[in-house]
Amino acid sequence: MTNLSVNINKIATIRNSRGKNIPNVINSALDCQRFGADGITVHPRPDERHITRKDVYDLSKVLTKEFNIEGYPSDDFIQLILDVLPDQVTLVPDPPEVITSCSGWDTIKYKDFLTETIKVFKDKGIRTSIFVNPDTEIIKSAKFCGADRIELYTEYYSENYFSNKRKAILPYIKSAQIASNLDLGINAGHDLNLSNLEFFASNIINLQEVSIGHALISDAIYLGLENTIQMYKRLL
């Protein structure tokens, strides 16, 4: 079964819009766990426009399921990871000004940088995943960088699902096969939702985890958080 990690950035965005503590990010994360999530994902950014550094430290003290922290490996981010020691760190090539993740790493161009960064985390026993596009050579290079897993960037699949889902899934099927042959774990995320998740998960071999935030939290407004998490879990 593929694990569901709930990205709670959007809960923090709502809280920050009023400058107080409603909704409570820590309690929301604990509720997600209680309602069936297999893990919690956060993506702190330098401007703290959603998840803050304090949130990360506070969450690390109370979570009982997998804690996955995404982000660009700046010096501050690396130190945060070493302080918290999460179960998994997902390296994302986001510059500070972007609204959301918009591309995977070029693991060939940045091989030395990624290799050095990953070694720092692996020396502390932290599983490391690299956010990548569904590209064969990029995935091969991710293995050479020392990554334990890749996270497939699924925007292309999500954008083309309704027009031609079988064509949209093909590069991901190929990518998953390559990753499996290299003994790389496979995660996936970005714009997966109640409409397209089941087809994706049923076609990707050895899919270990999906990280879903925006769609899931949006669905929860209408459907309720517990019900929504269970709906996503059933699709997996």
C-alpha positions as CSV (number, residue, x, y, z in Angstrom):
1,M,0.0,0.0,0.0
2,T,1.2,3.5,-0.8
3,N,1.5,5.8,2.2
4,L,-0.3,9.2,2.3
5,S,1.7,12.1,3.7
6,V,-0.5,15.2,4.3
7,N,1.2,18.5,3.5
8,I,-0.1,21.0,6.0
9,N,1.3,24.2,4.5
10,K,-2.1,25.4,3.5
11,I,-3.3,25.1,7.1
12,A,-0.5,27.4,8.2
13,T,-1.3,29.8,5.3
14,I,-4.8,30.2,6.7
15,R,-3.5,30.7,10.2
16,N,-1.0,33.3,9.1
17,S,-3.6,35.3,7.2
18,R,-5.0,36.4,10.6
19,G,-1.8,36.6,12.6
20,K,-3.1,34.4,15.5
21,N,-3.2,30.7,16.0
22,I,-6.4,29.6,14.3
23,P,-6.3,27.0,12.9
24,N,-3.7,25.5,15.2
25,V,-1.1,23.9,13.0
26,I,0.1,21.4,15.6
27,N,-3.3,20.2,16.5
28,S,-4.2,19.9,12.9
29,A,-1.2,17.7,12.2
30,L,-2.0,15.5,15.1
31,D,-5.6,15.2,13.8
32,C,-4.3,14.2,10.4
33,Q,-2.3,11.4,12.0
34,R,-5.4,10.4,14.1
35,F,-7.6,10.4,11.0
36,G,-5.3,8.0,9.1
37,A,-2.4,9.9,7.5
38,D,0.8,7.9,7.4
39,G,2.9,11.0,7.6
40,I,3.1,14.8,7.8
41,T,4.9,17.0,5.2
42,V,5.9,20.6,5.6
43,H,7.8,22.9,3.2
44,P,9.2,25.8,5.2
45,R,10.3,28.8,3.1
46,P,12.7,31.6,4.0
47,D,9.8,34.2,4.3
48,E,7.8,31.9,6.5
49,R,4.7,32.7,4.6
50,H,3.1,29.4,5.7
51,I,5.1,26.9,7.8
52,T,7.5,28.7,10.2
53,R,10.7,27.5,11.7
54,K,9.0,27.4,15.1
55,D,6.3,25.1,13.6
56,V,9.0,22.7,12.4
57,Y,10.6,22.5,15.8
58,D,7.2,22.2,17.6
59,L,6.0,19.4,15.2
60,S,9.2,17.4,15.7
61,K,8.4,17.1,19.3
62,V,4.9,15.6,19.0
63,L,4.6,13.7,15.7
64,T,4.5,10.0,16.0
65,K,4.3,9.1,12.3
66,E,6.7,10.0,9.5
67,F,7.9,13.6,9.4
68,N,8.9,14.8,5.9
69,I,10.5,18.2,5.5
70,E,10.8,19.6,1.9
71,G,12.9,22.5,0.8
72,Y,15.8,24.1,-0.9
73,P,19.1,23.1,0.8
74,S,20.3,26.5,1.9
75,D,22.6,26.7,4.9
76,D,19.6,27.7,7.1
77,F,17.5,24.8,5.8
78,I,20.3,22.3,6.3
79,Q,20.8,23.4,9.9
80,L,17.1,23.2,10.5
81,I,17.1,19.6,9.3
82,L,20.1,18.7,11.5
83,D,18.4,20.2,14.5
84,V,15.1,18.4,14.0
85,L,16.3,15.1,12.4
86,P,13.1,14.2,10.5
87,D,12.4,10.8,9.1
88,Q,12.8,12.1,5.5
89,V,14.1,15.3,3.8
90,T,13.0,16.0,0.3
91,L,15.3,18.3,-1.6
92,V,13.4,20.7,-3.9
93,P,15.1,23.3,-6.2
94,D,12.8,26.2,-5.3
95,P,14.1,29.7,-5.3
96,P,12.6,31.8,-2.5
97,E,10.1,33.8,-4.6
98,V,8.2,31.0,-6.2
99,I,4.6,30.3,-5.1
100,T,4.9,26.6,-5.2
101,S,7.3,23.9,-6.6
102,C,7.5,24.3,-10.3
103,S,10.3,21.9,-11.5
104,G,12.5,19.0,-10.5
105,W,16.2,19.1,-10.0
106,D,18.7,18.8,-12.8
107,T,20.6,16.1,-11.0
108,I,23.3,16.0,-13.7
109,K,24.2,19.7,-13.5
110,Y,24.0,19.9,-9.7
111,K,25.4,16.4,-9.0
112,D,28.3,17.6,-6.9
113,F,26.1,20.0,-4.8
114,L,23.4,17.3,-4.3
115,T,26.0,14.6,-3.5
116,E,27.6,16.8,-0.8
117,T,24.3,17.8,0.7
118,I,22.9,14.3,0.8
119,K,25.9,13.0,2.5
120,V,25.4,15.5,5.4
121,F,21.9,14.1,5.9
122,K,22.7,10.4,5.4
123,D,25.5,10.7,8.0
124,K,22.7,11.5,10.5
125,G,20.5,8.7,9.3
126,I,18.0,10.8,7.5
127,R,16.4,9.3,4.5
128,T,16.8,11.6,1.5
129,S,14.6,12.1,-1.5
130,I,15.2,14.3,-4.6
131,F,12.3,16.0,-6.3
132,V,12.7,15.2,-10.1
133,N,10.9,15.4,-13.4
134,P,10.0,12.1,-15.0
135,D,13.3,11.9,-17.0
136,T,15.4,8.7,-17.3
137,E,18.8,10.4,-17.2
138,I,17.9,12.7,-14.3
139,I,16.7,9.7,-12.3
140,K,19.9,7.7,-13.0
141,S,21.9,10.7,-11.8
142,A,19.8,10.9,-8.6
143,K,21.0,7.5,-7.7
144,F,24.6,8.5,-8.3
145,C,24.1,11.5,-6.0
146,G,23.3,9.1,-3.2
147,A,19.6,9.6,-2.8
148,D,17.5,7.0,-1.1
149,R,14.3,8.0,-3.0
150,I,13.1,10.2,-5.8
151,E,9.8,12.2,-5.6
152,L,8.2,12.4,-9.1
153,Y,6.9,15.8,-9.9
154,T,3.4,15.1,-11.2
155,E,2.2,18.4,-12.6
156,Y,2.5,17.1,-16.2
157,Y,0.4,14.1,-15.4
158,S,-2.2,16.2,-13.5
159,E,-2.5,18.8,-16.2
160,N,-3.0,16.2,-18.9
161,Y,-5.1,13.6,-17.0
162,F,-8.5,14.5,-18.4
163,S,-7.3,15.0,-22.0
164,N,-5.4,11.8,-22.3
165,K,-4.6,10.0,-19.0
166,R,-2.9,7.0,-20.6
167,K,-0.5,9.2,-22.5
168,A,0.1,11.4,-19.4
169,I,1.0,8.4,-17.2
170,L,3.6,6.9,-19.6
171,P,6.7,8.9,-18.6
172,Y,5.9,8.1,-15.0
173,I,5.6,4.4,-15.6
174,K,9.0,4.4,-17.4
175,S,10.5,6.5,-14.6
176,A,9.2,4.2,-11.9
177,Q,10.7,1.2,-13.7
178,I,14.1,2.8,-14.0
179,A,14.0,3.9,-10.4
180,S,13.0,0.4,-9.3
181,N,15.8,-1.1,-11.3
182,L,18.2,1.2,-9.5
183,D,16.8,0.3,-6.1
184,L,15.5,3.9,-5.6
185,G,12.4,4.4,-3.6
186,I,9.6,6.2,-5.3
187,N,7.5,9.1,-3.9
188,A,5.3,11.4,-5.9
189,G,3.5,14.7,-5.5
190,H,2.1,17.9,-7.0
191,D,-1.5,18.4,-8.0
192,L,-2.6,14.9,-7.2
193,N,-6.2,14.9,-6.2
194,L,-9.4,12.8,-5.7
195,S,-9.9,12.6,-9.5
196,N,-6.5,11.5,-10.7
197,L,-4.8,9.8,-7.7
198,E,-6.2,6.3,-8.1
199,F,-5.2,5.9,-11.8
200,F,-1.7,7.2,-11.0
201,A,-1.1,4.9,-8.0
202,S,-2.5,1.8,-9.7
203,N,0.0,2.3,-12.6
204,I,3.2,3.2,-10.8
205,I,5.1,0.2,-9.5
206,N,6.7,0.4,-6.0
207,L,5.1,3.7,-5.3
208,Q,5.9,4.2,-1.6
209,E,4.4,7.6,-0.8
210,V,2.4,10.4,-2.1
211,S,2.5,13.9,-0.6
212,I,-0.7,15.9,-1.0
213,G,-1.5,19.2,0.4
214,H,-3.4,21.9,-1.6
215,A,-6.1,19.6,-3.0
216,L,-6.6,17.6,0.2
217,I,-7.0,20.6,2.4
218,S,-9.3,22.3,-0.2
219,D,-11.4,19.1,-0.3
220,A,-11.5,19.1,3.5
221,I,-13.3,22.5,3.5
222,Y,-16.3,20.7,1.9
223,L,-15.9,17.2,3.0
224,G,-14.3,17.4,6.4
225,L,-10.7,16.6,7.2
226,E,-11.2,13.0,8.6
227,N,-13.5,12.0,5.7
228,T,-11.2,13.5,3.1
229,I,-8.1,11.7,4.5
230,Q,-10.0,8.4,4.4
231,M,-11.2,9.1,0.9
232,Y,-7.6,9.6,-0.3
233,K,-6.4,6.6,1.6
234,R,-9.1,4.4,-0.1
235,L,-7.8,5.5,-3.5
236,L,-4.3,4.2,-2.6
